[in-house]
Amino acid sequence: MTTKYPPLITQADIEAIHQGNQLNRQVLQAGIRALVNEVHEDNEQSSRVIRKVADNNEIKVKQ
């Protein structure tokens, strides 16, 4: 069955959209990885500070 109107979206359009989606996914994944690494580093730093404060308080309590 044929129509007298061309398709609103072509296969080339669909492929271009698909490629754009893949690129967006890669950029988002890289950004999420970077954010997770940054949060992990901040958590480790916070843990070190908390341990240091806790150790200092423990020393003061013992005295």
C-alpha positions as CSV (number, residue, x, y, z in Angstrom):
1,M,0.0,0.0,0.0
2,T,1.4,3.3,-1.0
3,T,0.5,6.8,0.0
4,K,0.9,10.1,-1.8
5,Y,2.7,11.7,1.1
6,P,6.4,11.0,2.1
7,P,7.0,9.6,5.6
8,L,7.3,12.2,8.3
9,I,10.5,10.6,9.6
10,T,13.0,8.6,7.4
11,Q,15.2,5.7,8.3
12,A,18.2,8.1,8.2
13,D,16.4,10.3,10.8
14,I,15.9,7.2,13.0
15,E,19.5,6.2,12.7
16,A,20.7,9.7,13.5
17,I,18.5,9.8,16.6
18,H,19.8,6.4,17.6
19,Q,23.4,7.6,17.3
20,G,22.6,10.7,19.2
21,N,21.0,8.6,22.0
22,Q,24.1,6.4,22.2
23,L,26.4,9.5,22.5
24,N,24.1,11.0,25.2
25,R,24.2,7.7,27.1
26,Q,28.0,7.6,27.0
27,V,28.3,11.1,28.2
28,L,25.8,10.5,31.0
29,Q,27.6,7.3,32.1
30,A,30.9,9.1,32.1
31,G,29.4,11.9,34.2
32,I,27.8,9.5,36.6
33,R,31.1,7.6,37.0
34,A,33.0,10.8,37.8
35,L,30.3,11.9,40.3
36,V,30.4,8.5,42.0
37,N,34.2,8.7,42.2
38,E,34.0,12.2,43.7
39,V,31.4,11.2,46.3
40,H,33.5,8.1,47.2
41,E,36.6,10.3,47.7
42,D,34.6,12.8,49.8
43,N,33.2,9.9,51.9
44,E,36.7,8.6,52.5
45,Q,37.9,12.1,53.5
46,S,34.9,12.5,55.9
47,S,35.6,9.1,57.4
48,R,39.2,10.0,58.1
49,V,38.2,13.3,59.7
50,I,35.5,11.5,61.8
51,R,38.1,8.9,62.9
52,K,40.6,11.6,63.8
53,V,38.0,13.6,65.8
54,A,36.8,10.4,67.5
55,D,40.4,9.4,68.4
56,N,41.1,12.9,69.8
57,N,38.0,12.7,71.9
58,E,38.9,9.3,73.1
59,I,42.3,10.5,74.3
60,K,40.7,13.5,76.1
61,V,38.2,11.2,77.8
62,K,40.9,8.8,79.1
63,Q,42.9,11.7,80.6
